[in-house]
Amino acid sequence: MKIEAGMNLNYLQERMGSTATNNEAFQMRELLLESGYEGQDTADIPESTWLAMLDQAVAAAE
């Protein structure tokens, strides 16, 4: 899925996992954009980076 400011949060939420919330997806999108991934595909992000960003997004959403 292409990372952009207007990306569908429902699809990102699905990509994050079955327990992800809409707020966590919002935080993840913001992290992806702030980290310079705009225009790239979520599948191209290294797994270790993706997992670390998931942790950050969950923490930010609390």
N, C-alpha and C positions, 0 to 999 in steps of 0.2 A: 504494500500500500504506500502510495506516495505521501511523503511528509510535507504538509503545507498548513498555513494558518487556517484555512477553511476545510480541513479534512474532516470526514465524518467521524465523530467521537464514538459512535456505536461500533463501527468497524474496528477502531483502535482498541476499544474496550474488549471486544472479542479476541483480538490478537494478544491482549495482555493476560487473558485467562478468565475462566468462568466466574471467579469471585471478584473480579475488578468492578469498581463502581464508576459511575459517570464522572464523578469529581476526580477520581484517580486517573481516568483517561484524559481529562482536561489538564491535569498536572503533568502527565506524561508528554502530551503534545507540547506544552510549554517548555519542558526540559529538552525535548528533541529539537525544537526551534532554536532555543538558546545555545544548544551545543553545536549548532552549525549543520544539522542534518536536513535542513529544508531542501526539498527537491529530490531527496534520495528515497529509496524504498526501505521500509522497516525491515524487510528480510535481509538487507545488506548490512545491517548493524551487527557487529560481532556479538556473539551470545553473552560473553562476560560483561560487555558494556550494556547490553539490553537488560540483563538481570540487575546490574547495579542501578540503572536508571529506574527500573521497576520499584526497587526498594526506596529510592528517593521520592518517586511519585506518590507512593503509599504514605510515606512519612509526611510529605507536604500536604496531603489531602486530609490528614487528621486534624 
